[in-house]
Amino acid sequence: MPFTCVRLAKGRSSKQEQEFVRVLTEEAARILDVKPEWVTVVFDEYSRDNWATAGVLHSIKFGEGCGKGQNERGNI
C-alpha cells in the first residue's frame, strides 16, 4: 500500500490538489503495479510564516504568492 506525504506551502486550491492526487494515484498505481484503491496521499501544508530558508521566514523572504508559478496556460 503506497502512502505518499506531500509537503507544500498553503495556498493551493481544492481543484489543484484534486488534479494532483488523481495524477499521482494513477501513476503510482501503474508504476508500482497496485490498485488505485491502495494508494494514499496526504498533504502537509505549511504557512509561509512557519517555513524558513537561510534563517529567514518565507513570508518575509519571498512575500505573498511564493511558490505559485504559472502553468503553460498562464493560470496559477
PDB file of N, CA, C and O in Angstrom:
ATOM      1  N   MET A   1       0.844  -1.181   0.000  1.00  0.00           N
ATOM      2  CA  MET A   1       0.000   0.000   0.000  1.00  0.00           C
ATOM      3  C   MET A   1       0.884   1.236   0.000  1.00  0.00           C
ATOM      4  O   MET A   1       1.446   1.571   1.043  1.00  0.00           O
ATOM      5  N   PRO A   2       1.032   1.934  -1.131  1.00  0.00           N
ATOM      6  CA  PRO A   2       1.817   3.160  -1.175  1.00  0.00           C
ATOM      7  C   PRO A   2       1.157   4.269  -0.364  1.00  0.00           C
ATOM      8  O   PRO A   2      -0.044   4.513  -0.480  1.00  0.00           O
ATOM      9  N   PHE A   3       1.953   4.928   0.448  1.00  0.00           N
ATOM     10  CA  PHE A   3       1.500   6.065   1.253  1.00  0.00           C
ATOM     11  C   PHE A   3       2.434   7.215   0.942  1.00  0.00           C
ATOM     12  O   PHE A   3       3.625   7.154   1.249  1.00  0.00           O
ATOM     13  N   THR A   4       1.900   8.268   0.333  1.00  0.00           N
ATOM     14  CA  THR A   4       2.708   9.402  -0.088  1.00  0.00           C
ATOM     15  C   THR A   4       2.332  10.631   0.714  1.00  0.00           C
ATOM     16  O   THR A   4       1.159  10.994   0.795  1.00  0.00           O
ATOM     17  N   CYS A   5       3.331  11.273   1.308  1.00  0.00           N
ATOM     18  CA  CYS A   5       3.129  12.521   2.042  1.00  0.00           C
ATOM     19  C   CYS A   5       3.703  13.654   1.200  1.00  0.00           C
ATOM     20  O   CYS A   5       4.883  13.648   0.850  1.00  0.00           O
ATOM     21  N   VAL A   6       2.852  14.625   0.880  1.00  0.00           N
ATOM     22  CA  VAL A   6       3.253  15.765   0.064  1.00  0.00           C
ATOM     23  C   VAL A   6       3.323  16.983   0.968  1.00  0.00           C
ATOM     24  O   VAL A   6       2.323  17.360   1.579  1.00  0.00           O
ATOM     25  N   ARG A   7       4.485  17.600   1.058  1.00  0.00           N
ATOM     26  CA  ARG A   7       4.657  18.806   1.875  1.00  0.00           C
ATOM     27  C   ARG A   7       4.755  20.003   0.948  1.00  0.00           C
ATOM     28  O   ARG A   7       5.541  20.016   0.001  1.00  0.00           O
ATOM     29  N   LEU A   8       3.932  21.019   1.243  1.00  0.00           N
ATOM     30  CA  LEU A   8       3.944  22.208   0.417  1.00  0.00           C
ATOM     31  C   LEU A   8       3.406  23.390   1.200  1.00  0.00           C
ATOM     32  O   LEU A   8       2.778  23.229   2.246  1.00  0.00           O
ATOM     33  N   ALA A   9       3.660  24.569   0.680  1.00  0.00           N
ATOM     34  CA  ALA A   9       3.134  25.783   1.288  1.00  0.00           C
ATOM     35  C   ALA A   9       1.635  25.864   1.033  1.00  0.00           C
ATOM     36  O   ALA A   9       1.148  25.428  -0.010  1.00  0.00           O
ATOM     37  N   LYS A  10       0.915  26.423   1.992  1.00  0.00           N
ATOM     38  CA  LYS A  10      -0.528  26.600   1.833  1.00  0.00           C
ATOM     39  C   LYS A  10      -0.819  27.515   0.657  1.00  0.00           C
ATOM     40  O   LYS A  10       0.003  28.345   0.268  1.00  0.00           O
ATOM     41  N   GLY A  11      -2.003  27.342   0.106  1.00  0.00           N
ATOM     42  CA  GLY A  11      -2.429  28.270  -0.930  1.00  0.00           C
ATOM     43  C   GLY A  11      -2.920  27.618  -2.207  1.00  0.00           C
ATOM     44  O   GLY A  11      -3.367  28.318  -3.115  1.00  0.00           O
ATOM     45  N   ARG A  12      -2.853  26.309  -2.304  1.00  0.00           N
ATOM     46  CA  ARG A  12      -3.359  25.645  -3.500  1.00  0.00           C
ATOM     47  C   ARG A  12      -4.863  25.464  -3.378  1.00  0.00           C
ATOM     48  O   ARG A  12      -5.386  25.291  -2.277  1.00  0.00           O
ATOM     49  N   SER A  13      -5.542  25.504  -4.488  1.00  0.00           N
ATOM     50  CA  SER A  13      -6.995  25.319  -4.482  1.00  0.00           C
ATOM     51  C   SER A  13      -7.326  23.833  -4.379  1.00  0.00           C
ATOM     52  O   SER A  13      -6.480  22.978  -4.639  1.00  0.00           O
ATOM     53  N   SER A  14      -8.558  23.540  -4.000  1.00  0.00           N
ATOM     54  CA  SER A  14      -9.018  22.149  -3.964  1.00  0.00           C
ATOM     55  C   SER A  14      -8.943  21.524  -5.346  1.00  0.00           C
ATOM     56  O   SER A  14      -8.644  20.337  -5.478  1.00  0.00           O
ATOM     57  N   LYS A  15      -9.215  22.319  -6.380  1.00  0.00           N
ATOM     58  CA  LYS A  15      -9.143  21.823  -7.755  1.00  0.00           C
ATOM     59  C   LYS A  15      -7.710  21.394  -8.090  1.00  0.00           C
ATOM     60  O   LYS A  15      -7.504  20.340  -8.693  1.00  0.00           O
ATOM     61  N   GLN A  16      -6.731  22.199  -7.706  1.00  0.00           N
ATOM     62  CA  GLN A  16      -5.335  21.854  -7.960  1.00  0.00           C
ATOM     63  C   GLN A  16      -4.939  20.595  -7.194  1.00  0.00           C
ATOM     64  O   GLN A  16      -4.296  19.702  -7.745  1.00  0.00           O
ATOM     65  N   GLU A  17      -5.324  20.529  -5.932  1.00  0.00           N
ATOM     66  CA  GLU A  17      -4.992  19.357  -5.122  1.00  0.00           C
ATOM     67  C   GLU A  17      -5.654  18.102  -5.671  1.00  0.00           C
ATOM     68  O   GLU A  17      -5.039  17.036  -5.687  1.00  0.00           O
ATOM     69  N   GLN A  18      -6.900  18.213  -6.121  1.00  0.00           N
ATOM     70  CA  GLN A  18      -7.609  17.062  -6.680  1.00  0.00           C
ATOM     71  C   GLN A  18      -6.926  16.559  -7.941  1.00  0.00           C
ATOM     72  O   GLN A  18      -6.754  15.352  -8.115  1.00  0.00           O
ATOM     73  N   GLU A  19      -6.535  17.472  -8.820  1.00  0.00           N
ATOM     74  CA  GLU A  19      -5.847  17.053 -10.041  1.00  0.00           C
ATOM     75  C   GLU A  19      -4.518  16.389  -9.704  1.00  0.00           C
ATOM     76  O   GLU A  19      -4.150  15.383 -10.311  1.00  0.00           O
ATOM     77  N   PHE A  20      -3.800  16.952  -8.737  1.00  0.00           N
ATOM     78  CA  PHE A  20      -2.509  16.398  -8.338  1.00  0.00           C
ATOM     79  C   PHE A  20      -2.657  14.974  -7.798  1.00  0.00           C
ATOM     80  O   PHE A  20      -1.920  14.076  -8.205  1.00  0.00           O
ATOM     81  N   VAL A  21      -3.611  14.768  -6.881  1.00  0.00           N
ATOM     82  CA  VAL A  21      -3.764  13.425  -6.309  1.00  0.00           C
ATOM     83  C   VAL A  21      -4.291  12.422  -7.335  1.00  0.00           C
ATOM     84  O   VAL A  21      -3.970  11.236  -7.259  1.00  0.00           O
ATOM     85  N   ARG A  22      -5.086  12.880  -8.280  1.00  0.00           N
ATOM     86  CA  ARG A  22      -5.570  11.984  -9.330  1.00  0.00           C
ATOM     87  C   ARG A  22      -4.401  11.465 -10.157  1.00  0.00           C
ATOM     88  O   ARG A  22      -4.265  10.261 -10.373  1.00  0.00           O
ATOM     89  N   VAL A  23      -3.556  12.389 -10.618  1.00  0.00           N
ATOM     90  CA  VAL A  23      -2.413  12.005 -11.444  1.00  0.00           C
ATOM     91  C   VAL A  23      -1.404  11.192 -10.639  1.00  0.00           C
ATOM     92  O   VAL A  23      -0.887  10.188 -11.129  1.00  0.00           O
ATOM     93  N   LEU A  24      -1.123  11.613  -9.417  1.00  0.00           N
ATOM     94  CA  LEU A  24      -0.181  10.887  -8.570  1.00  0.00           C
ATOM     95  C   LEU A  24      -0.672   9.470  -8.300  1.00  0.00           C
ATOM     96  O   LEU A  24       0.113   8.523  -8.341  1.00  0.00           O
ATOM     97  N   THR A  25      -1.960   9.319  -8.028  1.00  0.00           N
ATOM     98  CA  THR A  25      -2.538   7.999  -7.777  1.00  0.00           C
ATOM     99  C   THR A  25      -2.449   7.119  -9.015  1.00  0.00           C
ATOM    100  O   THR A  25      -2.034   5.964  -8.928  1.00  0.00           O
ATOM    101  N   GLU A  26      -2.840   7.663 -10.175  1.00  0.00           N
ATOM    102  CA  GLU A  26      -2.781   6.882 -11.418  1.00  0.00           C
ATOM    103  C   GLU A  26      -1.365   6.402 -11.701  1.00  0.00           C
ATOM    104  O   GLU A  26      -1.163   5.235 -12.038  1.00  0.00           O
ATOM    105  N   GLU A  27      -0.391   7.281 -11.568  1.00  0.00           N
ATOM    106  CA  GLU A  27       0.991   6.929 -11.883  1.00  0.00           C
ATOM    107  C   GLU A  27       1.600   5.996 -10.844  1.00  0.00           C
ATOM    108  O   GLU A  27       2.346   5.082 -11.196  1.00  0.00           O
ATOM    109  N   ALA A  28       1.295   6.212  -9.585  1.00  0.00           N
ATOM    110  CA  ALA A  28       1.794   5.310  -8.539  1.00  0.00           C
ATOM    111  C   ALA A  28       1.232   3.907  -8.758  1.00  0.00           C
ATOM    112  O   ALA A  28       1.964   2.923  -8.657  1.00  0.00           O
ATOM    113  N   ALA A  29      -0.047   3.813  -9.053  1.00  0.00           N
ATOM    114  CA  ALA A  29      -0.673   2.511  -9.286  1.00  0.00           C
ATOM    115  C   ALA A  29      -0.051   1.820 -10.494  1.00  0.00           C
ATOM    116  O   ALA A  29       0.202   0.615 -10.457  1.00  0.00           O
ATOM    117  N   ARG A  30       0.196   2.569 -11.558  1.00  0.00           N
ATOM    118  CA  ARG A  30       0.777   2.000 -12.774  1.00  0.00           C
ATOM    119  C   ARG A  30       2.216   1.542 -12.526  1.00  0.00           C
ATOM    120  O   ARG A  30       2.568   0.405 -12.841  1.00  0.00           O
ATOM    121  N   ILE A  31       3.026   2.399 -11.977  1.00  0.00           N
ATOM    122  CA  ILE A  31       4.445   2.094 -11.804  1.00  0.00           C
ATOM    123  C   ILE A  31       4.669   1.009 -10.756  1.00  0.00           C
ATOM    124  O   ILE A  31       5.526   0.142 -10.929  1.00  0.00           O
ATOM    125  N   LEU A  32       3.902   1.056  -9.671  1.00  0.00           N
ATOM    126  CA  LEU A  32       4.099   0.100  -8.578  1.00  0.00           C
ATOM    127  C   LEU A  32       3.242  -1.157  -8.729  1.00  0.00           C
ATOM    128  O   LEU A  32       3.320  -2.078  -7.916  1.00  0.00           O
ATOM    129  N   ASP A  33       2.428  -1.179  -9.778  1.00  0.00           N
ATOM    130  CA  ASP A  33       1.569  -2.329 -10.078  1.00  0.00           C
ATOM    131  C   ASP A  33       0.663  -2.680  -8.902  1.00  0.00           C
ATOM    132  O   ASP A  33       0.631  -3.817  -8.430  1.00  0.00           O
ATOM    133  N   VAL A  34      -0.077  -1.661  -8.444  1.00  0.00           N
ATOM    134  CA  VAL A  34      -1.057  -1.846  -7.366  1.00  0.00           C
ATOM    135  C   VAL A  34      -2.380  -1.245  -7.801  1.00  0.00           C
ATOM    136  O   VAL A  34      -2.434  -0.488  -8.771  1.00  0.00           O
ATOM    137  N   LYS A  35      -3.431  -1.573  -7.099  1.00  0.00           N
ATOM    138  CA  LYS A  35      -4.743  -0.993  -7.372  1.00  0.00           C
ATOM    139  C   LYS A  35      -4.763   0.459  -6.889  1.00  0.00           C
ATOM    140  O   LYS A  35      -4.177   0.769  -5.852  1.00  0.00           O
ATOM    141  N   PRO A  36      -5.432   1.354  -7.630  1.00  0.00           N
ATOM    142  CA  PRO A  36      -5.536   2.739  -7.187  1.00  0.00           C
ATOM    143  C   PRO A  36      -6.133   2.865  -5.779  1.00  0.00           C
ATOM    144  O   PRO A  36      -5.811   3.801  -5.047  1.00  0.00           O
ATOM    145  N   GLU A  37      -6.996   1.924  -5.406  1.00  0.00           N
ATOM    146  CA  GLU A  37      -7.620   1.955  -4.083  1.00  0.00           C
ATOM    147  C   GLU A  37      -6.595   1.792  -2.963  1.00  0.00           C
ATOM    148  O   GLU A  37      -6.872   2.119  -1.809  1.00  0.00           O
ATOM    149  N   TRP A  38      -5.428   1.291  -3.302  1.00  0.00           N
ATOM    150  CA  TRP A  38      -4.392   1.066  -2.300  1.00  0.00           C
ATOM    151  C   TRP A  38      -3.472   2.276  -2.122  1.00  0.00           C
ATOM    152  O   TRP A  38      -2.647   2.296  -1.209  1.00  0.00           O
ATOM    153  N   VAL A  39      -3.608   3.274  -2.979  1.00  0.00           N
ATOM    154  CA  VAL A  39      -2.725   4.444  -2.939  1.00  0.00           C
ATOM    155  C   VAL A  39      -3.339   5.523  -2.039  1.00  0.00           C
ATOM    156  O   VAL A  39      -4.484   5.935  -2.227  1.00  0.00           O
ATOM    157  N   THR A  40      -2.550   5.965  -1.063  1.00  0.00           N
ATOM    158  CA  THR A  40      -2.987   7.022  -0.151  1.00  0.00           C
ATOM    159  C   THR A  40      -2.067   8.225  -0.309  1.00  0.00           C
ATOM    160  O   THR A  40      -0.848   8.076  -0.401  1.00  0.00           O
ATOM    161  N   VAL A  41      -2.659   9.426  -0.341  1.00  0.00           N
ATOM    162  CA  VAL A  41      -1.896  10.669  -0.437  1.00  0.00           C
ATOM    163  C   VAL A  41      -2.351  11.587   0.693  1.00  0.00           C
ATOM    164  O   VAL A  41      -3.548  11.773   0.913  1.00  0.00           O
ATOM    165  N   VAL A  42      -1.387  12.155   1.404  1.00  0.00           N
ATOM    166  CA  VAL A  42      -1.672  13.085   2.498  1.00  0.00           C
ATOM    167  C   VAL A  42      -0.931  14.387   2.226  1.00  0.00           C
ATOM    168  O   VAL A  42       0.247  14.369   1.869  1.00  0.00           O
ATOM    169  N   PHE A  43      -1.606  15.506   2.390  1.00  0.00           N
ATOM    170  CA  PHE A  43      -0.964  16.813   2.270  1.00  0.00           C
ATOM    171  C   PHE A  43      -0.595  17.331   3.653  1.00  0.00           C
ATOM    172  O   PHE A  43      -1.425  17.345   4.562  1.00  0.00           O
ATOM    173  N   ASP A  44       0.644  17.752   3.803  1.00  0.00           N
ATOM    174  CA  ASP A  44       1.077  18.534   4.955  1.00  0.00           C
ATOM    175  C   ASP A  44       1.313  19.933   4.428  1.00  0.00           C
ATOM    176  O   ASP A  44       2.270  20.177   3.693  1.00  0.00           O
ATOM    177  N   GLU A  45       0.433  20.856   4.806  1.00  0.00           N
ATOM    178  CA  GLU A  45       0.536  22.219   4.295  1.00  0.00           C
ATOM    179  C   GLU A  45       1.061  23.139   5.387  1.00  0.00           C
ATOM    180  O   GLU A  45       0.658  23.057   6.547  1.00  0.00           O
ATOM    181  N   TYR A  46       1.965  24.013   4.983  1.00  0.00           N
ATOM    182  CA  TYR A  46       2.622  24.905   5.930  1.00  0.00           C
ATOM    183  C   TYR A  46       2.394  26.359   5.540  1.00  0.00           C
ATOM    184  O   TYR A  46       2.467  26.729   4.368  1.00  0.00           O
ATOM    185  N   SER A  47       2.119  27.160   6.539  1.00  0.00           N
ATOM    186  CA  SER A  47       2.052  28.602   6.341  1.00  0.00           C
ATOM    187  C   SER A  47       3.461  29.107   6.056  1.00  0.00           C
ATOM    188  O   SER A  47       4.430  28.571   6.593  1.00  0.00           O
ATOM    189  N   ARG A  48       3.581  30.108   5.239  1.00  0.00           N
ATOM    190  CA  ARG A  48       4.901  30.664   4.939  1.00  0.00           C
ATOM    191  C   ARG A  48       5.526  31.318   6.171  1.00  0.00           C
ATOM    192  O   ARG A  48       6.726  31.588   6.193  1.00  0.00           O
ATOM    193  N   ASP A  49       4.706  31.572   7.200  1.00  0.00           N
ATOM    194  CA  ASP A  49       5.230  32.072   8.472  1.00  0.00           C
ATOM    195  C   ASP A  49       5.862  30.947   9.288  1.00  0.00           C
ATOM    196  O   ASP A  49       6.552  31.212  10.272  1.00  0.00           O
ATOM    197  N   ASN A  50       5.636  29.709   8.896  1.00  0.00           N
ATOM    198  CA  ASN A  50       6.173  28.546   9.604  1.00  0.00           C
ATOM    199  C   ASN A  50       7.188  27.787   8.761  1.00  0.00           C
ATOM    200  O   ASN A  50       7.402  26.594   8.976  1.00  0.00           O
ATOM    201  N   TRP A  51       7.811  28.458   7.813  1.00  0.00           N
ATOM    202  CA  TRP A  51       8.745  27.828   6.897  1.00  0.00           C
ATOM    203  C   TRP A  51       9.855  28.838   6.634  1.00  0.00           C
ATOM    204  O   TRP A  51       9.576  29.980   6.267  1.00  0.00           O
ATOM    205  N   ALA A  52      11.100  28.434   6.814  1.00  0.00           N
ATOM    206  CA  ALA A  52      12.222  29.356   6.638  1.00  0.00           C
ATOM    207  C   ALA A  52      13.346  28.691   5.867  1.00  0.00           C
ATOM    208  O   ALA A  52      13.512  27.472   5.907  1.00  0.00           O
ATOM    209  N   THR A  53      14.112  29.508   5.168  1.00  0.00           N
ATOM    210  CA  THR A  53      15.323  29.077   4.489  1.00  0.00           C
ATOM    211  C   THR A  53      16.402  30.119   4.771  1.00  0.00           C
ATOM    212  O   THR A  53      16.157  31.323   4.688  1.00  0.00           O
ATOM    213  N   ALA A  54      17.580  29.644   5.102  1.00  0.00           N
ATOM    214  CA  ALA A  54      18.725  30.527   5.364  1.00  0.00           C
ATOM    215  C   ALA A  54      18.415  31.526   6.484  1.00  0.00           C
ATOM    216  O   ALA A  54      18.882  32.664   6.452  1.00  0.00           O
ATOM    217  N   GLY A  55      17.630  31.098   7.469  1.00  0.00           N
ATOM    218  CA  GLY A  55      17.347  31.936   8.626  1.00  0.00           C
ATOM    219  C   GLY A  55      16.311  33.020   8.424  1.00  0.00           C
ATOM    220  O   GLY A  55      16.172  33.905   9.269  1.00  0.00           O
ATOM    221  N   VAL A  56      15.577  32.969   7.314  1.00  0.00           N
ATOM    222  CA  VAL A  56      14.563  33.991   7.036  1.00  0.00           C
ATOM    223  C   VAL A  56      13.239  33.297   6.705  1.00  0.00           C
ATOM    224  O   VAL A  56      13.187  32.397   5.866  1.00  0.00           O
ATOM    225  N   LEU A  57      12.169  33.735   7.382  1.00  0.00           N
ATOM    226  CA  LEU A  57      10.843  33.186   7.088  1.00  0.00           C
ATOM    227  C   LEU A  57      10.490  33.422   5.621  1.00  0.00           C
ATOM    228  O   LEU A  57      10.799  34.474   5.062  1.00  0.00           O
ATOM    229  N   HIS A  58       9.846  32.442   5.008  1.00  0.00           N
ATOM    230  CA  HIS A  58       9.452  32.579   3.602  1.00  0.00           C
ATOM    231  C   HIS A  58       8.467  33.723   3.401  1.00  0.00           C
ATOM    232  O   HIS A  58       8.451  34.347   2.340  1.00  0.00           O
ATOM    233  N   SER A  59       7.647  34.002   4.406  1.00  0.00           N
ATOM    234  CA  SER A  59       6.698  35.117   4.275  1.00  0.00           C
ATOM    235  C   SER A  59       7.431  36.446   4.141  1.00  0.00           C
ATOM    236  O   SER A  59       6.917  37.374   3.517  1.00  0.00           O
ATOM    237  N   ILE A  60       8.613  36.546   4.711  1.00  0.00           N
ATOM    238  CA  ILE A  60       9.426  37.761   4.590  1.00  0.00           C
ATOM    239  C   ILE A  60      10.316  37.687   3.355  1.00  0.00           C
ATOM    240  O   ILE A  60      10.377  38.631   2.568  1.00  0.00           O
ATOM    241  N   LYS A  61      10.993  36.579   3.193  1.00  0.00           N
ATOM    242  CA  LYS A  61      11.968  36.422   2.117  1.00  0.00           C
ATOM    243  C   LYS A  61      11.346  36.500   0.730  1.00  0.00           C
ATOM    244  O   LYS A  61      11.903  37.135  -0.165  1.00  0.00           O
ATOM    245  N   PHE A  62      10.194  35.857   0.547  1.00  0.00           N
ATOM    246  CA  PHE A  62       9.597  35.767  -0.777  1.00  0.00           C
ATOM    247  C   PHE A  62       8.292  36.536  -0.935  1.00  0.00           C
ATOM    248  O   PHE A  62       7.875  36.816  -2.058  1.00  0.00           O
ATOM    249  N   GLY A  63       7.651  36.875   0.158  1.00  0.00           N
ATOM    250  CA  GLY A  63       6.396  37.604   0.076  1.00  0.00           C
ATOM    251  C   GLY A  63       5.219  36.730  -0.320  1.00  0.00           C
ATOM    252  O   GLY A  63       5.350  35.511  -0.439  1.00  0.00           O
ATOM    253  N   GLU A  64       4.094  37.343  -0.517  1.00  0.00           N
ATOM    254  CA  GLU A  64       2.859  36.653  -0.881  1.00  0.00           C
ATOM    255  C   GLU A  64       2.987  36.014  -2.256  1.00  0.00           C
ATOM    256  O   GLU A  64       3.542  36.614  -3.176  1.00  0.00           O
ATOM    257  N   GLY A  65       2.476  34.803  -2.393  1.00  0.00           N
ATOM    258  CA  GLY A  65       2.476  34.128  -3.678  1.00  0.00           C
ATOM    259  C   GLY A  65       3.716  33.296  -3.942  1.00  0.00           C
ATOM    260  O   GLY A  65       3.856  32.717  -5.020  1.00  0.00           O
ATOM    261  N   CYS A  66       4.615  33.228  -2.977  1.00  0.00           N
ATOM    262  CA  CYS A  66       5.836  32.435  -3.135  1.00  0.00           C
ATOM    263  C   CYS A  66       5.483  30.995  -3.484  1.00  0.00           C
ATOM    264  O   CYS A  66       4.639  30.384  -2.829  1.00  0.00           O
ATOM    265  N   GLY A  67       6.125  30.453  -4.511  1.00  0.00           N
ATOM    266  CA  GLY A  67       5.916  29.065  -4.881  1.00  0.00           C
ATOM    267  C   GLY A  67       4.727  28.832  -5.793  1.00  0.00           C
ATOM    268  O   GLY A  67       4.438  27.690  -6.150  1.00  0.00           O
ATOM    269  N   LYS A  68       4.047  29.873  -6.168  1.00  0.00           N
ATOM    270  CA  LYS A  68       2.895  29.730  -7.054  1.00  0.00           C
ATOM    271  C   LYS A  68       3.289  30.187  -8.450  1.00  0.00           C
ATOM    272  O   LYS A  68       3.128  31.353  -8.809  1.00  0.00           O
ATOM    273  N   GLY A  69       3.810  29.243  -9.232  1.00  0.00           N
ATOM    274  CA  GLY A  69       4.193  29.551 -10.604  1.00  0.00           C
ATOM    275  C   GLY A  69       3.000  29.511 -11.524  1.00  0.00           C
ATOM    276  O   GLY A  69       1.912  29.099 -11.122  1.00  0.00           O
ATOM    277  N   GLN A  70       3.192  29.930 -12.735  1.00  0.00           N
ATOM    278  CA  GLN A  70       2.133  29.856 -13.728  1.00  0.00           C
ATOM    279  C   GLN A  70       2.348  28.639 -14.601  1.00  0.00           C
ATOM    280  O   GLN A  70       3.479  28.293 -14.944  1.00  0.00           O
ATOM    281  N   ASN A  71       1.242  27.991 -14.957  1.00  0.00           N
ATOM    282  CA  ASN A  71       1.353  26.845 -15.859  1.00  0.00           C
ATOM    283  C   ASN A  71       1.377  27.339 -17.306  1.00  0.00           C
ATOM    284  O   ASN A  71       1.345  28.543 -17.562  1.00  0.00           O
ATOM    285  N   GLU A  72       1.434  26.413 -18.226  1.00  0.00           N
ATOM    286  CA  GLU A  72       1.566  26.792 -19.628  1.00  0.00           C
ATOM    287  C   GLU A  72       0.366  27.581 -20.167  1.00  0.00           C
ATOM    288  O   GLU A  72       0.476  28.238 -21.201  1.00  0.00           O
ATOM    289  N   ARG A  73      -0.762  27.521 -19.484  1.00  0.00           N
ATOM    290  CA  ARG A  73      -1.948  28.285 -19.909  1.00  0.00           C
ATOM    291  C   ARG A  73      -1.961  29.677 -19.299  1.00  0.00           C
ATOM    292  O   ARG A  73      -2.855  30.473 -19.585  1.00  0.00           O
ATOM    293  N   GLY A  74      -0.951  29.984 -18.439  1.00  0.00           N
ATOM    294  CA  GLY A  74      -0.912  31.289 -17.815  1.00  0.00           C
ATOM    295  C   GLY A  74      -1.728  31.379 -16.542  1.00  0.00           C
ATOM    296  O   GLY A  74      -1.855  32.459 -15.967  1.00  0.00           O
ATOM    297  N   ASN A  75      -2.290  30.257 -16.087  1.00  0.00           N
ATOM    298  CA  ASN A  75      -3.093  30.244 -14.873  1.00  0.00           C
ATOM    299  C   ASN A  75      -2.220  29.876 -13.691  1.00  0.00           C
ATOM    300  O   ASN A  75      -1.202  29.198 -13.832  1.00  0.00           O
ATOM    301  N   ILE A  76      -2.632  30.331 -12.540  1.00  0.00           N
ATOM    302  CA  ILE A  76      -1.928  29.936 -11.322  1.00  0.00           C
ATOM    303  C   ILE A  76      -2.599  28.702 -10.771  1.00  0.00           C
ATOM    304  O   ILE A  76      -2.178  28.179  -9.739  1.00  0.00           O
TER     305      ILE A  76
END
